[in-house]
Amino acid sequence: MAVRHRPGKRRRDRYIIDLTDQTGQRRWVTFFGTKKQALEREAQVRLEMGAGEFQARAAQATFDDLVEAYLSGRVRVKVREATAKEYEDEIHRHLLPYFTGRRLRAISMRDVEDFRAHMLAQGKTGLPIKGREDARRTFGYHTVNKILRLASMMFGYAQRHGWMTANPAKVERLRDDAPKRDDVRENVLDESEAQRLIAAADGPCLILIQTALYTGLRQSELLGLKWGDLDLEAGELHVRRVYREGRFYNPKTRTSRRSIPLNEHLIPELKRWKLACPIGEHDLVFPNSVGNPQRKSNLLMRGFYPAVRRAQLRSISFHGLRHTFASVMIANGASIKTVCTLMGHSSIKITADTYGHMFEAQGREAVSLLSRAFSSKSVADSAAKAATGGAPSQRLTQKGDFGVADGIRTHDNRNHNPGLYQLSYGHRRPAGGIIP
C-alpha cells in the first residue's frame, strides 16, 4: 500500500491511499489534508486491516443506521418502556438532528466536544415547548451530561458491533455546581414539620402521606401497592410492583422487591382506610375516587402540595418523605446496611452517596460518647487509687485467685501466668485454695 499524490487531476488537493484490504479487494481511500496527515491515516488503515476492522466508505454505517439499530436492538429489548420512551425522545430531539447523515467512523472526539458546546448554547437560549411556539424551555449542565452519557452508550453499542474502532463520546463531563432539585439536605422534614404535614393533610392523601413517612416507599411503589401486598396481622408490607406512565411494571432491580415492617401506629390507620378505600379491579391501596390507578399529577396537585401549603412548610418534593424516613432511621442508630435494605437501594454505595452526611453526624456523636466513656473511666481509676492511698505495698500484698500477688515484681513467668503457676505450684495449694 502506498500514498501517492496525483497532480493535474481534479482531485489534486487530495491524497489517495491505494491499498488492498483484508479480503483481497483493492481500495482507494481519499483523504483531505497534508501529506503528513495522509501518512498518519495510512498507518491507521494498516492497523485496521491487521485487526480485520477496515471498512470501505460505502460500507460504513451512518449515525442514522445506529439510531435505528440501537432503538430496536437495545432500547426496546433491554430497557423499560418508560425509560425507552425517554431515550427515544432525547435521541430525536438532540442527537439525531446534529449527527444525522454522518458516517460513524468519521465522528471524532472533537466532533463530540463541538456537540457539547452546541448543547450548552442551545440550553441557554432554550428549546421550543411543544404546542407553545412562543415559549422556550432552557436546560443546564445536568441535561447536557445526561445526553452525553446516552451518546456514549450508543457509540459503545456501535463499537461492540464493529462499526467503530473507538468511542468518541468519552469526553469530559461538565462540572455541575448548581443545586439539585432533590437536594437531600433541603428536602427532609424534622419531627415537628412531619407532624404539621400530617395534621394538615386530609382525605385519602392523609393515609398516603403517613404510609410514605412510615415506610419510605417511592411514589411509584405507593401507587402500585395492592391490598394483597399488605399483611396487617403480621405487620409487613411487600413491594412487588410500581405504577408509572399509565402502566404497572415489576420493580426495576432485585433489591427493590423487598419487605418492610409496618409501624404500630400505621397498622390501625390502614385498617380504617381499607373500609373506606374505593374498590376497583386492581384492588389498589391508593386508587383514585373510582378505584382506578391514580395519576402522579393528581396526587401532587390535589393532595400533597395543598397539604404542604396548609402546613406552612417550605417547598419540598414528595420524594422528601422518603428522605425523611431514611433520616429518622439514621438518627435513631440504624446501620447503613439496614437503611440500604429498607430503602431498596441496589448497593450500599448509593445509600452512602445519598445519606453519607447523616452518618457523619452519627459518627461524631459516637466519638463524643467514646470520649465521655474514657473520661469516666479515668475518673473512676483516679477515685480507686485515692481510696487505696496509692501505696504500692498494699497492692503487692493482695493475692489473686491463684495465690499470685497482683503487683508481684518477680521475673519468673510462672508467677505472671496463671496457667503456668497452676501447673508449677498447684500441688502445693491447700484445700482452701489460698496460700497462707
C-alpha positions as CSV (number, residue, x, y, z in Angstrom):
1,M,0.0,0.0,0.0
2,A,1.3,3.4,-0.8
3,V,0.3,7.1,-0.6
4,R,0.5,8.9,-3.9
5,H,-0.3,12.5,-4.9
6,R,-1.9,12.8,-8.3
7,P,-1.1,16.3,-9.7
8,G,-3.1,17.6,-12.6
9,K,-6.3,15.8,-11.6
10,R,-9.4,17.4,-10.4
11,R,-8.7,16.0,-7.1
12,R,-5.1,17.3,-7.0
13,D,-5.8,18.8,-3.5
14,R,-6.4,15.3,-2.1
15,Y,-4.2,12.3,-1.3
16,I,-5.2,8.9,-2.5
17,I,-4.4,5.9,-0.3
18,D,-4.1,2.9,-2.6
19,L,-4.5,-0.4,-0.7
20,T,-5.7,-4.0,-0.8
21,D,-8.0,-4.8,2.2
22,Q,-8.2,-7.9,4.4
23,T,-10.5,-9.6,1.8
24,G,-8.0,-9.1,-1.0
25,Q,-10.0,-6.4,-2.7
26,R,-8.3,-3.2,-3.9
27,R,-9.4,0.0,-2.3
28,W,-8.8,3.7,-2.8
29,V,-9.2,6.0,0.3
30,T,-9.4,9.7,-0.5
31,F,-8.0,12.0,2.2
32,F,-8.1,15.7,2.6
33,G,-5.2,17.4,4.4
34,T,-1.5,17.5,4.4
35,K,0.9,14.7,3.3
36,K,1.9,14.1,6.9
37,Q,-1.7,13.6,7.9
38,A,-2.2,11.3,4.9
39,L,0.7,9.2,6.1
40,E,-0.8,9.0,9.5
41,R,-4.1,7.9,8.0
42,E,-2.3,5.3,6.0
43,A,-0.8,3.9,9.3
44,Q,-4.2,3.9,10.9
45,V,-5.6,2.0,7.9
46,R,-2.9,-0.6,8.1
47,L,-3.7,-1.2,11.8
48,E,-7.4,-1.5,11.0
49,M,-6.6,-4.0,8.2
50,G,-4.4,-6.0,10.5
51,A,-7.2,-6.3,13.1
52,G,-9.7,-7.1,10.4
53,E,-11.7,-3.9,11.2
54,F,-11.2,-1.9,8.0
55,Q,-14.4,-0.9,6.2
56,A,-14.7,0.8,2.8
57,R,-16.5,4.2,2.9
58,A,-19.5,2.8,1.1
59,A,-19.9,0.0,3.7
60,Q,-19.6,2.3,6.7
61,A,-22.7,2.7,8.8
62,T,-24.1,6.2,9.5
63,F,-25.4,7.7,12.6
64,D,-29.0,7.2,11.3
65,D,-28.2,3.5,11.0
66,L,-27.0,3.5,14.6
67,V,-30.2,5.2,15.9
68,E,-32.4,2.6,14.2
69,A,-30.3,-0.4,15.4
70,Y,-29.8,1.0,18.9
71,L,-33.5,1.6,19.5
72,S,-34.7,-1.7,18.0
73,G,-31.8,-3.9,19.2
74,R,-31.0,-2.5,22.6
75,V,-33.5,0.1,24.0
76,R,-36.8,-1.7,23.1
77,V,-35.4,-5.1,24.2
78,K,-33.4,-4.3,27.4
79,V,-34.8,-1.0,28.7
80,R,-38.1,-0.5,30.5
81,E,-40.8,1.2,28.4
82,A,-40.9,4.5,30.3
83,T,-37.1,4.8,30.1
84,A,-37.1,3.7,26.4
85,K,-39.5,6.5,25.6
86,E,-37.3,9.0,27.3
87,Y,-34.2,7.7,25.4
88,E,-36.1,7.9,22.1
89,D,-37.2,11.5,22.8
90,E,-33.7,12.6,23.7
91,I,-32.2,11.0,20.6
92,H,-34.6,12.5,18.2
93,R,-34.6,15.9,19.9
94,H,-30.8,16.4,20.4
95,L,-28.5,13.7,18.9
96,L,-30.1,12.9,15.6
97,P,-30.5,16.5,14.3
98,Y,-26.8,17.2,15.0
99,F,-25.2,13.9,13.7
100,T,-27.7,12.9,11.0
101,G,-26.0,11.6,7.8
102,R,-22.6,11.4,9.3
103,R,-20.6,8.2,8.9
104,L,-19.8,6.7,12.3
105,R,-16.1,6.2,11.7
106,A,-15.8,9.9,10.7
107,I,-17.1,11.1,14.1
108,S,-14.2,12.1,16.3
109,M,-13.9,13.2,19.9
110,R,-13.5,16.7,18.6
111,D,-16.9,16.4,16.9
112,V,-18.5,15.3,20.2
113,E,-16.8,18.3,22.0
114,D,-18.3,20.6,19.4
115,F,-21.7,18.9,20.1
116,R,-21.3,19.6,23.8
117,A,-20.6,23.3,23.1
118,H,-23.7,23.3,20.8
119,M,-25.8,21.8,23.6
120,L,-24.6,24.5,26.0
121,A,-25.5,27.3,23.7
122,Q,-28.9,25.7,23.0
123,G,-29.5,25.2,26.7
124,K,-29.1,28.9,27.3
125,T,-31.5,30.0,24.6
126,G,-33.9,27.2,25.3
127,L,-35.9,24.7,23.2
128,P,-39.4,25.4,21.8
129,I,-42.1,23.9,24.0
130,K,-44.4,21.6,22.0
131,G,-47.7,23.4,21.4
132,R,-46.4,26.7,22.7
133,E,-44.3,28.2,19.9
134,D,-43.9,31.5,21.9
135,A,-42.3,29.7,24.9
136,R,-39.0,28.0,25.3
137,R,-37.5,25.6,27.9
138,T,-33.9,26.2,28.9
139,F,-31.7,23.5,30.4
140,G,-28.4,23.3,32.1
141,Y,-25.3,21.2,32.7
142,H,-27.2,18.3,34.1
143,T,-29.2,17.8,30.9
144,V,-26.1,18.1,28.7
145,N,-24.2,15.5,30.7
146,K,-27.2,13.2,30.5
147,I,-27.3,13.5,26.7
148,L,-23.5,12.8,26.6
149,R,-24.0,9.6,28.6
150,L,-26.6,8.5,26.2
151,A,-24.3,9.3,23.2
152,S,-21.6,7.3,24.9
153,M,-23.9,4.3,25.3
154,M,-24.8,4.5,21.6
155,F,-21.3,4.7,20.4
156,G,-20.3,1.9,22.7
157,Y,-23.0,-0.2,21.1
158,A,-21.6,0.6,17.7
159,Q,-18.1,-0.3,18.8
160,R,-19.2,-3.7,20.1
161,H,-20.8,-4.3,16.7
162,G,-17.6,-3.4,14.8
163,W,-19.0,-0.2,13.3
164,M,-16.5,2.0,15.1
165,T,-13.0,1.3,16.4
166,A,-13.3,3.7,19.4
167,N,-15.9,5.6,21.4
168,P,-15.6,9.3,20.7
169,A,-18.1,10.3,23.4
170,K,-15.7,9.6,26.2
171,V,-15.2,13.3,26.7
172,E,-15.0,15.2,29.9
173,R,-18.4,15.9,31.5
174,L,-19.4,19.4,32.5
175,R,-19.0,20.3,36.2
176,D,-22.5,20.9,37.6
177,D,-22.3,23.1,40.6
178,A,-25.9,24.1,40.6
179,P,-28.1,22.8,43.5
180,K,-30.0,19.7,42.6
181,R,-33.8,19.8,42.5
182,D,-33.9,17.0,45.1
183,D,-31.1,18.0,47.5
184,V,-31.4,15.7,50.5
185,R,-30.3,18.4,52.9
186,E,-33.1,20.8,51.7
187,N,-35.7,18.0,51.3
188,V,-36.0,16.5,54.8
189,L,-38.6,17.2,57.4
190,D,-37.8,17.3,61.0
191,E,-40.2,15.8,63.6
192,S,-42.3,18.9,64.2
193,E,-42.6,19.6,60.4
194,A,-43.7,16.0,59.7
195,Q,-46.4,16.3,62.4
196,R,-47.6,19.6,60.9
197,L,-47.9,18.0,57.5
198,I,-49.9,15.0,58.8
199,A,-52.2,17.4,60.7
200,A,-52.7,19.5,57.5
201,A,-53.4,16.5,55.2
202,D,-57.0,15.3,54.8
203,G,-59.0,12.7,52.8
204,P,-57.1,9.9,51.0
205,C,-53.9,11.9,50.9
206,L,-53.6,11.7,54.7
207,I,-53.1,7.9,54.8
208,L,-50.8,8.2,51.7
209,I,-48.5,10.7,53.4
210,Q,-48.5,8.6,56.6
211,T,-47.5,5.5,54.7
212,A,-44.8,7.3,52.8
213,L,-43.3,8.7,56.1
214,Y,-43.5,5.3,57.9
215,T,-42.2,3.1,55.1
216,G,-40.0,5.2,52.8
217,L,-41.7,3.9,49.6
218,R,-41.2,5.6,46.3
219,Q,-44.2,7.4,44.8
220,S,-44.4,4.8,42.0
221,E,-44.3,2.0,44.6
222,L,-47.1,3.6,46.6
223,L,-49.3,4.0,43.5
224,G,-48.7,0.3,42.6
225,L,-49.4,-1.1,46.0
226,K,-52.3,-3.6,46.3
227,W,-54.1,-4.8,49.4
228,G,-52.7,-8.3,48.7
229,D,-49.2,-6.8,49.3
230,L,-50.1,-5.9,52.9
231,D,-50.1,-8.4,55.8
232,L,-51.7,-6.2,58.5
233,E,-51.8,-9.1,61.0
234,A,-48.1,-9.8,60.7
235,G,-47.3,-6.1,60.2
236,E,-45.5,-6.4,56.9
237,L,-45.6,-4.6,53.6
238,H,-44.3,-6.3,50.4
239,V,-43.1,-4.2,47.4
240,R,-43.9,-6.2,44.2
241,R,-44.7,-3.7,41.5
242,V,-44.6,0.0,40.6
243,Y,-47.1,2.2,38.6
244,R,-45.6,4.7,36.2
245,E,-46.6,6.3,32.9
246,G,-50.0,4.6,33.0
247,R,-48.7,1.1,33.4
248,F,-47.7,-1.5,36.0
249,Y,-44.1,-2.7,36.0
250,N,-42.0,-5.1,38.0
251,P,-39.6,-3.3,40.4
252,K,-36.5,-2.1,38.5
253,T,-33.9,-4.1,40.5
254,R,-33.9,-7.3,42.5
255,T,-33.3,-5.3,45.8
256,S,-36.4,-3.1,45.0
257,R,-38.5,-6.2,45.7
258,R,-38.5,-6.1,49.5
259,S,-40.5,-6.5,52.7
260,I,-40.8,-3.6,55.1
261,P,-42.1,-3.9,58.7
262,L,-45.2,-1.7,59.4
263,N,-45.2,0.8,62.2
264,E,-47.6,0.0,65.0
265,H,-49.2,3.4,64.6
266,L,-49.7,2.9,60.9
267,I,-51.5,-0.5,61.0
268,P,-54.8,0.7,62.6
269,E,-54.8,3.6,60.2
270,L,-54.5,1.2,57.2
271,K,-57.3,-1.0,58.6
272,R,-59.6,2.0,58.9
273,W,-58.7,3.2,55.4
274,K,-59.4,-0.3,53.9
275,L,-63.0,0.1,54.9
276,A,-63.3,3.4,53.1
277,C,-61.0,2.8,50.2
278,P,-62.7,2.9,46.7
279,I,-62.8,-0.6,45.2
280,G,-61.5,-1.3,41.7
281,E,-60.4,-4.1,39.5
282,H,-56.8,-3.7,40.6
283,D,-57.5,-3.8,44.3
284,L,-55.2,-0.8,44.9
285,V,-54.4,0.7,48.3
286,F,-54.2,4.2,46.9
287,P,-56.5,4.5,43.9
288,N,-58.5,7.5,42.6
289,S,-62.0,8.2,43.6
290,V,-63.4,5.4,41.3
291,G,-60.9,2.7,42.2
292,N,-58.6,3.1,39.2
293,P,-54.8,3.8,39.3
294,Q,-54.1,7.3,40.4
295,R,-52.1,9.7,38.2
296,K,-49.0,11.2,39.7
297,S,-50.0,14.8,38.8
298,N,-53.4,14.4,40.5
299,L,-51.7,13.1,43.7
300,L,-49.4,16.1,43.8
301,M,-51.7,18.9,42.7
302,R,-54.8,17.8,44.6
303,G,-53.4,16.3,47.7
304,F,-49.7,16.7,48.6
305,Y,-48.9,20.3,47.6
306,P,-52.1,21.7,49.2
307,A,-51.2,19.9,52.4
308,V,-47.7,21.4,52.3
309,R,-49.1,24.9,51.9
310,R,-51.7,24.5,54.7
311,A,-48.9,23.2,57.0
312,Q,-46.9,26.4,56.0
313,L,-43.8,24.4,55.1
314,R,-41.1,25.3,52.7
315,S,-41.4,23.9,49.2
316,I,-40.5,20.2,49.3
317,S,-41.0,17.3,46.8
318,F,-43.0,14.2,47.6
319,H,-39.6,12.3,47.5
320,G,-38.7,14.3,50.5
321,L,-41.0,12.0,52.6
322,R,-38.7,9.1,51.6
323,H,-35.6,11.1,52.6
324,T,-37.3,11.9,55.9
325,F,-37.9,8.2,56.6
326,A,-34.2,7.5,56.0
327,S,-33.0,10.4,58.1
328,V,-35.2,9.3,61.1
329,M,-33.7,5.8,60.8
330,I,-30.2,7.1,60.7
331,A,-30.8,9.5,63.6
332,N,-32.0,6.5,65.7
333,G,-28.9,4.5,65.1
334,A,-29.8,2.3,62.1
335,S,-26.8,0.8,60.3
336,I,-26.1,1.7,56.7
337,K,-26.9,-1.9,55.7
338,T,-30.4,-1.7,57.3
339,V,-31.1,1.7,55.6
340,C,-30.0,0.2,52.2
341,T,-32.2,-2.8,52.6
342,L,-35.4,-0.9,53.7
343,M,-34.9,1.8,51.0
344,G,-34.5,-0.9,48.3
345,H,-31.1,0.5,47.0
346,S,-29.2,-1.7,44.7
347,S,-25.9,-1.2,46.6
348,I,-24.7,0.4,49.8
349,K,-22.7,2.9,47.7
350,I,-26.0,4.5,46.6
351,T,-27.0,4.8,50.3
352,A,-23.7,6.2,51.3
353,D,-23.7,8.7,48.4
354,T,-27.2,9.9,49.3
355,Y,-27.1,9.9,53.1
356,G,-23.4,9.9,53.9
357,H,-23.6,13.3,55.5
358,M,-26.2,12.0,58.0
359,F,-23.9,9.1,59.0
360,E,-21.1,11.6,59.6
361,A,-23.2,13.3,62.2
362,Q,-23.9,9.9,63.8
363,G,-20.1,9.2,63.8
364,R,-19.4,12.5,65.6
365,E,-21.9,11.5,68.3
366,A,-20.3,8.1,68.7
367,V,-16.8,9.7,69.1
368,S,-18.3,12.1,71.6
369,L,-19.7,9.1,73.6
370,L,-16.4,7.3,73.4
371,S,-14.6,10.4,74.8
372,R,-17.0,10.6,77.7
373,A,-16.6,6.9,78.4
374,F,-12.8,7.2,78.5
375,S,-13.1,10.3,80.7
376,S,-15.5,8.4,83.1
377,K,-13.0,5.5,83.3
378,S,-10.1,7.8,84.1
379,V,-12.2,9.5,86.9
380,A,-13.1,6.0,88.3
381,D,-9.5,4.9,88.3
382,S,-8.4,8.0,90.0
383,A,-11.0,7.6,92.7
384,A,-10.0,4.0,93.3
385,K,-6.3,5.0,93.5
386,A,-7.2,7.7,96.0
387,A,-9.3,5.2,98.1
388,T,-6.3,2.8,98.4
389,G,-3.9,5.7,99.1
390,G,-1.9,4.7,96.0
391,A,0.5,2.7,98.1
392,P,2.3,0.0,96.0
393,S,3.0,-2.1,99.1
394,Q,-0.7,-2.6,99.6
395,R,-1.2,-3.7,96.0
396,L,1.7,-6.2,96.3
397,T,0.2,-7.9,99.3
398,Q,-3.2,-8.5,97.6
399,K,-3.5,-12.1,96.3
400,G,-5.4,-13.2,93.3
401,D,-7.5,-16.3,92.7
402,F,-4.4,-18.4,92.1
403,G,-2.4,-17.1,95.0
404,V,-0.3,-14.7,92.9
405,A,0.1,-11.2,94.1
406,D,-1.4,-8.7,91.6
407,G,1.7,-6.4,91.6
408,I,4.4,-9.1,92.1
409,R,7.7,-8.0,90.8
410,T,9.5,-11.3,90.3
411,H,10.7,-12.1,86.7
412,D,9.6,-15.7,87.0
413,N,7.0,-16.1,84.2
414,R,5.3,-18.8,86.2
415,N,4.1,-16.2,88.7
416,H,2.8,-13.9,86.0
417,N,0.9,-16.5,84.0
418,P,-2.0,-18.1,85.9
419,G,-1.8,-21.3,83.8
420,L,1.9,-21.8,84.3
421,Y,1.5,-21.0,88.0
422,Q,-1.2,-23.7,88.4
423,L,1.0,-26.3,86.7
424,S,4.1,-25.5,88.7
425,Y,2.7,-24.8,92.1
426,G,-0.8,-26.3,92.1
427,H,0.3,-29.4,94.1
428,R,1.3,-27.1,97.0
429,R,-2.2,-25.5,97.2
430,P,-4.0,-26.3,100.4
431,A,-7.6,-27.4,100.4
432,G,-8.9,-23.8,100.8
433,G,-7.3,-22.7,97.6
434,I,-5.5,-19.7,99.1
435,I,-1.8,-19.9,100.0
436,P,-1.4,-18.6,103.6
